[in-house]
Amino acid sequence: MKIGEVIETVPCIDEFVKNREVDLLFTNNLSLRSVVVVRDERPIGHITRTHFYQKIGTRYGYNLFMGRQNQLVIKDNPLMVEHHAPITEVSTVAMSRPPEDLYDDVIVTRNGLYVG
């Protein structure tokens, strides 16, 4: 089975979207775990709910981050795989990530463009 057969699509945003809008995405969809950040339809990173609120939730985080663009909170090292990759290989790689990234979503691409 290929990873492209089991993808879910999450919202994608460009890198210039303000964190205030990212907050609205998360608060309006409580089951949303992350959003993908794209440049010309190619993923460049993602923002996970946990990482976002860890940054925003610091003493000065809200004032520092909410009016600014999302580049400050992007995790720019997500696991990205092509849609034809076998699920077994993707799961092996996913489970070997650092503990803080272990349960982050996997970004699936087709010819480098975001699909899910």
OpenMM code with the backbone's topology and positions (N, CA, C; nanometers):
from openmm import Vec3, app, unit

residues = "MET LYS ILE GLY GLU VAL ILE GLU THR VAL PRO CYS ILE ASP GLU PHE VAL LYS ASN ARG GLU VAL ASP LEU LEU PHE THR ASN ASN LEU SER LEU ARG SER VAL VAL VAL VAL ARG ASP GLU ARG PRO ILE GLY HIS ILE THR ARG THR HIS PHE TYR GLN LYS ILE GLY THR ARG TYR GLY TYR ASN LEU PHE MET GLY ARG GLN ASN GLN LEU VAL ILE LYS ASP ASN PRO LEU MET VAL GLU HIS HIS ALA PRO ILE THR GLU VAL SER THR VAL ALA MET SER ARG PRO PRO GLU ASP LEU TYR ASP ASP VAL ILE VAL THR ARG ASN GLY LEU TYR VAL GLY".split()
positions = [
    Vec3(0.0844, -0.1178, 0.0000),
    Vec3(0.0000, 0.0000, 0.0000),
    Vec3(0.0894, 0.1248, 0.0000),
    Vec3(0.0485, 0.2232, -0.0742),
    Vec3(0.1247, 0.3480, -0.0875),
    Vec3(0.0661, 0.4550, 0.0045),
    Vec3(0.1516, 0.5468, 0.0499),
    Vec3(0.1087, 0.6527, 0.1410),
    Vec3(0.0022, 0.7419, 0.0766),
    Vec3(0.0081, 0.7607, -0.0529),
    Vec3(-0.0892, 0.8444, -0.1230),
    Vec3(-0.2310, 0.7906, -0.1188),
    Vec3(-0.2469, 0.6628, -0.0813),
    Vec3(-0.3798, 0.6028, -0.0736),
    Vec3(-0.4514, 0.6358, 0.0568),
    Vec3(-0.3803, 0.6908, 0.1544),
    Vec3(-0.4411, 0.7157, 0.2859),
    Vec3(-0.4235, 0.8606, 0.3327),
    Vec3(-0.4012, 0.9509, 0.2409),
    Vec3(-0.3762, 1.0895, 0.2814),
    Vec3(-0.5037, 1.1605, 0.3243),
    Vec3(-0.4852, 1.2571, 0.4112),
    Vec3(-0.5892, 1.3527, 0.4477),
    Vec3(-0.5348, 1.4895, 0.4095),
    Vec3(-0.6226, 1.5745, 0.3625),
    Vec3(-0.5796, 1.7086, 0.3263),
    Vec3(-0.6048, 1.8025, 0.4428),
    Vec3(-0.5034, 1.8791, 0.4783),
    Vec3(-0.5174, 1.9828, 0.5802),
    Vec3(-0.4978, 2.1168, 0.5108),
    Vec3(-0.5428, 2.2243, 0.5734),
    Vec3(-0.5260, 2.3553, 0.5098),
    Vec3(-0.3780, 2.3852, 0.4828),
    Vec3(-0.3544, 2.4538, 0.3732),
    Vec3(-0.2195, 2.5019, 0.3469),
    Vec3(-0.2270, 2.6542, 0.3336),
    Vec3(-0.1202, 2.7169, 0.3763),
    Vec3(-0.1114, 2.8629, 0.3754),
    Vec3(0.0237, 2.9021, 0.3185),
    Vec3(0.0339, 3.0257, 0.2741),
    Vec3(0.1669, 3.0700, 0.2311),
    Vec3(0.2429, 3.1251, 0.3513),
    Vec3(0.3699, 3.1459, 0.3326),
    Vec3(0.4581, 3.1833, 0.4425),
    Vec3(0.4351, 3.3239, 0.4956),
    Vec3(0.3516, 3.4017, 0.4296),
    Vec3(0.3300, 3.5398, 0.4717),
    Vec3(0.1995, 3.5585, 0.5495),
    Vec3(0.1257, 3.4513, 0.5683),
    Vec3(0.0034, 3.4584, 0.6478),
    Vec3(0.0413, 3.4923, 0.7918),
    Vec3(-0.0337, 3.5814, 0.8516),
    Vec3(-0.0049, 3.6233, 0.9895),
    Vec3(-0.0473, 3.5149, 1.0882),
    Vec3(0.0230, 3.5092, 1.1991),
    Vec3(-0.0054, 3.4105, 1.3029),
    Vec3(-0.1473, 3.4236, 1.3573),
    Vec3(-0.2033, 3.5415, 1.3531),
    Vec3(-0.3418, 3.5622, 1.3967),
    Vec3(-0.4361, 3.4729, 1.3149),
    Vec3(-0.4080, 3.4605, 1.1847),
    Vec3(-0.4905, 3.3762, 1.0981),
    Vec3(-0.4669, 3.2278, 1.1253),
    Vec3(-0.3427, 3.1919, 1.1594),
    Vec3(-0.3128, 3.0535, 1.1966),
    Vec3(-0.3911, 3.0177, 1.3231),
    Vec3(-0.3935, 3.1094, 1.4187),
    Vec3(-0.4694, 3.0885, 1.5418),
    Vec3(-0.6172, 3.0653, 1.5099),
    Vec3(-0.6733, 3.1422, 1.4178),
    Vec3(-0.8140, 3.1237, 1.3785),
    Vec3(-0.8376, 2.9867, 1.3159),
    Vec3(-0.7440, 2.9405, 1.2342),
    Vec3(-0.7573, 2.8062, 1.1757),
    Vec3(-0.7663, 2.7012, 1.2854),
    Vec3(-0.6779, 2.7117, 1.3840),
    Vec3(-0.6766, 2.6131, 1.4924),
    Vec3(-0.7995, 2.6259, 1.5829),
    Vec3(-0.8402, 2.7469, 1.6152),
    Vec3(-0.9545, 2.7627, 1.7058),
    Vec3(-1.0869, 2.7290, 1.6378),
    Vec3(-1.0955, 2.7462, 1.5068),
    Vec3(-1.2185, 2.7122, 1.4348),
    Vec3(-1.2280, 2.5647, 1.3978),
    Vec3(-1.1198, 2.4909, 1.4127),
    Vec3(-1.1202, 2.3476, 1.3820),
    Vec3(-1.0385, 2.2763, 1.4895),
    Vec3(-1.1050, 2.2347, 1.5939),
    Vec3(-1.0362, 2.1774, 1.7097),
    Vec3(-0.9658, 2.0456, 1.6803),
    Vec3(-1.0031, 1.9771, 1.5742),
    Vec3(-0.9365, 1.8507, 1.5412),
    Vec3(-0.8159, 1.8701, 1.4492),
    Vec3(-0.7931, 1.9921, 1.4038),
    Vec3(-0.6803, 2.0221, 1.3154),
    Vec3(-0.5504, 2.0165, 1.3936),
    Vec3(-0.4592, 1.9293, 1.3512),
    Vec3(-0.3319, 1.9115, 1.4222),
    Vec3(-0.2201, 1.9978, 1.3656),
    Vec3(-0.2303, 2.0327, 1.2374),
    Vec3(-0.1258, 2.1139, 1.1760),
    Vec3(-0.1769, 2.1770, 1.0478),
    Vec3(-0.1028, 2.2780, 1.0026),
    Vec3(-0.1260, 2.3377, 0.8713),
    Vec3(0.0068, 2.3327, 0.7961),
    Vec3(-0.0022, 2.3171, 0.6671),
    Vec3(0.1173, 2.3090, 0.5833),
    Vec3(0.1456, 2.4469, 0.5256),
    Vec3(0.2720, 2.4853, 0.5282),
    Vec3(0.3140, 2.6132, 0.4723),
    Vec3(0.3761, 2.5850, 0.3356),
    Vec3(0.3242, 2.6534, 0.2343),
    Vec3(0.3693, 2.6288, 0.0972),
    Vec3(0.4232, 2.7562, 0.0335),
    Vec3(0.5114, 2.7351, -0.0608),
    Vec3(0.5607, 2.8425, -0.1481),
    Vec3(0.5453, 2.7890, -0.2900),
    Vec3(0.4617, 2.8526, -0.3685),
    Vec3(0.4334, 2.8071, -0.5051),
    Vec3(0.3862, 2.6613, -0.5072),
    Vec3(0.2963, 2.6277, -0.4150),
    Vec3(0.2358, 2.4953, -0.4013),
    Vec3(0.3319, 2.3872, -0.3538),
    Vec3(0.4553, 2.4243, -0.3231),
    Vec3(0.5539, 2.3293, -0.2716),
    Vec3(0.5669, 2.3491, -0.1209),
    Vec3(0.5535, 2.2423, -0.0426),
    Vec3(0.5642, 2.2570, 0.1023),
    Vec3(0.7044, 2.2988, 0.1448),
    Vec3(0.7097, 2.3965, 0.2348),
    Vec3(0.8392, 2.4391, 0.2894),
    Vec3(0.8453, 2.4133, 0.4393),
    Vec3(0.7345, 2.3710, 0.4967),
    Vec3(0.7301, 2.3416, 0.6389),
    Vec3(0.5864, 2.3256, 0.6845),
    Vec3(0.5713, 2.3140, 0.8142),
    Vec3(0.4368, 2.3076, 0.8690),
    Vec3(0.4345, 2.3712, 1.0072),
    Vec3(0.3151, 2.4003, 1.0515),
    Vec3(0.2961, 2.4564, 1.1847),
    Vec3(0.2058, 2.3595, 1.2587),
    Vec3(0.2587, 2.2980, 1.3625),
    Vec3(0.1761, 2.2070, 1.4405),
    Vec3(0.1059, 2.2856, 1.5504),
    Vec3(-0.0108, 2.2387, 1.5875),
    Vec3(-0.0880, 2.3032, 1.6937),
    Vec3(-0.0039, 2.3136, 1.8215),
    Vec3(0.0607, 2.2055, 1.8592),
    Vec3(0.1387, 2.2033, 1.9829),
    Vec3(0.2527, 2.3045, 1.9788),
    Vec3(0.3304, 2.3030, 1.8723),
    Vec3(0.4440, 2.3938, 1.8594),
    Vec3(0.3970, 2.5397, 1.8560),
    Vec3(0.2886, 2.5649, 1.7830),
    Vec3(0.2353, 2.7004, 1.7708),
    Vec3(0.1985, 2.7560, 1.9078),
    Vec3(0.1222, 2.6795, 1.9845),
    Vec3(0.0772, 2.7310, 2.1144),
    Vec3(0.1878, 2.7307, 2.2197),
    Vec3(0.2906, 2.6485, 2.2000),
    Vec3(0.4073, 2.6588, 2.2888),
    Vec3(0.4775, 2.7923, 2.2658),
    Vec3(0.4895, 2.8338, 2.1409),
    Vec3(0.5528, 2.9625, 2.1090),
    Vec3(0.4665, 3.0797, 2.1554),
    Vec3(0.3388, 3.0753, 2.1230),
    Vec3(0.2473, 3.1840, 2.1559),
    Vec3(0.2246, 3.1937, 2.3067),
    Vec3(0.2298, 3.0806, 2.3737),
    Vec3(0.1968, 3.0762, 2.5155),
    Vec3(0.3059, 3.1201, 2.6111),
    Vec3(0.4188, 3.1619, 2.5591),
    Vec3(0.5246, 3.2097, 2.6483),
    Vec3(0.4878, 3.3471, 2.7030),
    Vec3(0.5624, 3.3937, 2.7982),
    Vec3(0.5306, 3.5184, 2.8672),
    Vec3(0.5015, 3.6356, 2.7722),
    Vec3(0.5854, 3.6525, 2.6708),
    Vec3(0.5655, 3.7617, 2.5754),
    Vec3(0.5268, 3.7107, 2.4369),
    Vec3(0.5045, 3.5815, 2.4259),
    Vec3(0.4800, 3.5201, 2.2962),
    Vec3(0.3644, 3.5777, 2.2187),
    Vec3(0.2532, 3.5992, 2.2872),
    Vec3(0.1345, 3.6502, 2.2172),
    Vec3(0.1653, 3.7846, 2.1529),
    Vec3(0.2247, 3.8743, 2.2293),
    Vec3(0.2571, 4.0078, 2.1764),
    Vec3(0.3651, 4.0019, 2.0688),
    Vec3(0.4591, 3.9103, 2.0825),
    Vec3(0.5683, 3.8992, 1.9855),
    Vec3(0.5237, 3.8386, 1.8529),
    Vec3(0.4377, 3.7379, 1.8587),
    Vec3(0.4114, 3.6573, 1.7399),
    Vec3(0.2792, 3.6831, 1.6682),
    Vec3(0.1736, 3.7201, 1.7373),
    Vec3(0.0409, 3.7185, 1.6758),
    Vec3(0.0256, 3.8130, 1.5565),
    Vec3(0.0861, 3.9284, 1.5574),
    Vec3(0.0725, 4.0207, 1.4455),
    Vec3(0.1747, 4.0004, 1.3357),
    Vec3(0.2611, 3.9008, 1.3535),
    Vec3(0.3696, 3.8803, 1.2573),
    Vec3(0.3422, 3.7616, 1.1664),
    Vec3(0.4224, 3.7533, 1.0602),
    Vec3(0.4070, 3.6443, 0.9638),
    Vec3(0.4528, 3.5129, 1.0264),
    Vec3(0.4030, 3.4041, 0.9705),
    Vec3(0.4239, 3.2730, 1.0313),
    Vec3(0.5642, 3.2148, 1.0169),
    Vec3(0.6546, 3.2821, 0.9475),
    Vec3(0.7902, 3.2283, 0.9334),
    Vec3(0.8559, 3.2045, 1.0693),
    Vec3(0.8129, 3.2778, 1.1701),
    Vec3(0.8731, 3.2665, 1.3029),
    Vec3(0.8327, 3.1397, 1.3767),
    Vec3(0.7265, 3.0752, 1.3338),
    Vec3(0.6797, 2.9557, 1.4048),
    Vec3(0.6759, 2.8310, 1.3166),
    Vec3(0.7233, 2.8416, 1.1952),
    Vec3(0.7254, 2.7260, 1.1051),
    Vec3(0.8278, 2.6242, 1.1544),
    Vec3(0.7872, 2.4982, 1.1513),
    Vec3(0.8829, 2.3892, 1.1681),
    Vec3(0.9275, 2.3558, 1.0256),
    Vec3(1.0518, 2.3884, 0.9943),
    Vec3(1.0967, 2.3763, 0.8552),
    Vec3(1.1682, 2.2448, 0.8248),
    Vec3(1.1485, 2.1452, 0.9113),
    Vec3(1.2121, 2.0160, 0.8882),
    Vec3(1.1120, 1.9008, 0.8891),
    Vec3(0.9916, 1.9189, 0.8315),
    Vec3(0.8931, 1.8106, 0.8391),
    Vec3(0.9339, 1.6918, 0.7524),
    Vec3(0.8782, 1.5777, 0.7858),
    Vec3(0.8974, 1.4605, 0.7027),
    Vec3(0.8085, 1.4769, 0.5808),
    Vec3(0.8702, 1.4831, 0.4620),
    Vec3(0.7969, 1.4948, 0.3354),
    Vec3(0.8304, 1.3746, 0.2494),
    Vec3(0.7267, 1.3137, 0.1948),
    Vec3(0.7453, 1.1956, 0.1100),
    Vec3(0.6589, 1.2083, -0.0145),
    Vec3(0.6991, 1.1412, -0.1191),
    Vec3(0.6194, 1.1372, -0.2417),
    Vec3(0.5038, 1.0390, -0.2246),
    Vec3(0.3951, 1.0639, -0.2954),
    Vec3(0.2714, 0.9865, -0.2806),
    Vec3(0.2878, 0.8375, -0.3078),
    Vec3(0.3882, 0.7985, -0.3827),
    Vec3(0.4068, 0.6579, -0.4191),
    Vec3(0.4931, 0.5806, -0.3190),
    Vec3(0.5380, 0.6464, -0.2128),
    Vec3(0.6220, 0.5784, -0.1127),
    Vec3(0.5396, 0.4739, -0.0365),
    Vec3(0.5967, 0.3558, -0.0135),
    Vec3(0.5263, 0.2528, 0.0627),
    Vec3(0.5027, 0.2967, 0.2077),
    Vec3(0.3841, 0.2688, 0.2582),
    Vec3(0.3486, 0.3074, 0.3945),
    Vec3(0.4474, 0.2497, 0.4963),
    Vec3(0.4926, 0.1283, 0.4748),
    Vec3(0.5853, 0.0664, 0.5705),
    Vec3(0.7155, 0.1442, 0.5811),
    Vec3(0.7657, 0.1915, 0.4677),
    Vec3(0.8892, 0.2703, 0.4701),
    Vec3(0.8663, 0.4052, 0.5375),
    Vec3(0.7539, 0.4697, 0.5071),
    Vec3(0.7229, 0.5999, 0.5663),
    Vec3(0.7082, 0.5862, 0.7179),
    Vec3(0.6408, 0.4812, 0.7637),
    Vec3(0.6223, 0.4638, 0.9079),
    Vec3(0.7544, 0.4371, 0.9784),
    Vec3(0.8441, 0.3650, 0.9154),
    Vec3(0.9757, 0.3405, 0.9747),
    Vec3(1.0532, 0.4709, 0.9901),
    Vec3(1.0529, 0.5519, 0.8859),
    Vec3(1.1220, 0.6810, 0.8910),
    Vec3(1.0550, 0.7726, 0.9930),
    Vec3(0.9220, 0.7753, 0.9931),
    Vec3(0.8478, 0.8622, 1.0852),
    Vec3(0.8792, 0.8286, 1.2303),
    Vec3(0.8892, 0.7018, 1.2620),
    Vec3(0.9127, 0.6607, 1.4006),
    Vec3(1.0593, 0.6770, 1.4427),
    Vec3(1.1459, 0.7122, 1.3500),
    Vec3(1.2862, 0.7353, 1.3854),
    Vec3(1.3183, 0.8840, 1.4005),
    Vec3(1.2152, 0.9683, 1.3941),
    Vec3(1.2360, 1.1125, 1.4115),
    Vec3(1.2670, 1.1434, 1.5579),
    Vec3(1.3214, 1.2630, 1.5839),
    Vec3(1.3473, 1.3037, 1.7224),
    Vec3(1.2166, 1.3044, 1.8031),
    Vec3(1.2253, 1.2831, 1.9344),
    Vec3(1.1043, 1.2741, 2.0174),
    Vec3(1.0087, 1.3919, 2.0021),
    Vec3(1.0604, 1.5129, 1.9880),
    Vec3(0.9723, 1.6293, 1.9761),
    Vec3(0.8968, 1.6342, 1.8432),
    Vec3(0.9424, 1.5577, 1.7438),
    Vec3(0.8779, 1.5549, 1.6121),
    Vec3(0.8066, 1.4224, 1.5845),
    Vec3(0.8153, 1.3296, 1.6757),
    Vec3(0.7708, 1.1924, 1.6532),
    Vec3(0.6272, 1.1819, 1.6039),
    Vec3(0.5376, 1.2602, 1.6598),
    Vec3(0.3965, 1.2481, 1.6230),
    Vec3(0.3478, 1.3602, 1.5314),
    Vec3(0.4405, 1.4340, 1.4719),
    Vec3(0.4031, 1.5341, 1.3720),
    Vec3(0.3476, 1.4643, 1.2481),
    Vec3(0.2630, 1.5347, 1.1779),
    Vec3(0.2087, 1.4803, 1.0533),
    Vec3(0.3188, 1.4643, 0.9494),
    Vec3(0.2929, 1.3779, 0.8531),
    Vec3(0.3819, 1.3565, 0.7397),
    Vec3(0.3203, 1.4301, 0.6213),
    Vec3(0.4007, 1.5071, 0.5505),
    Vec3(0.3524, 1.5804, 0.4332),
    Vec3(0.3752, 1.4938, 0.3098),
    Vec3(0.2685, 1.4788, 0.2317),
    Vec3(0.2753, 1.3967, 0.1106),
    Vec3(0.2713, 1.4888, -0.0110),
    Vec3(0.3613, 1.4615, -0.1051),
    Vec3(0.3713, 1.5425, -0.2264),
    Vec3(0.3545, 1.4544, -0.3507),
    Vec3(0.3239, 1.5191, -0.4611),
    Vec3(0.3248, 1.4530, -0.5922),
    Vec3(0.4069, 1.5439, -0.6809),
    Vec3(0.5227, 1.4933, -0.7238),
    Vec3(0.6161, 1.5731, -0.8032),
    Vec3(0.6546, 1.7012, -0.7289),
    Vec3(0.6682, 1.6918, -0.5982),
    Vec3(0.7101, 1.8053, -0.5166),
    Vec3(0.5997, 1.9005, -0.4756),
    Vec3(0.4780, 1.8826, -0.5278),
    Vec3(0.3650, 1.9700, -0.4938),
    Vec3(0.2822, 1.9059, -0.3823),
    Vec3(0.2303, 1.9877, -0.2933),
    Vec3(0.1534, 1.9408, -0.1783),
    Vec3(0.0246, 1.8713, -0.2213),
    Vec3(-0.0002, 1.7505, -0.1659),
    Vec3(-0.1271, 1.6817, -0.1901),
    Vec3(-0.1971, 1.6414, -0.0615),
    Vec3(-0.1251, 1.6310, 0.0485),
    Vec3(-0.1926, 1.5940, 0.1736),
    Vec3(-0.0977, 1.5705, 0.2879),
] * unit.nanometer
topology = app.Topology()
chain = topology.addChain("A")
for resn in residues:
    res = topology.addResidue(resn, chain)
    for name in ("N", "CA", "C"):
        topology.addAtom(name, app.Element.getBySymbol(name[0]), res)
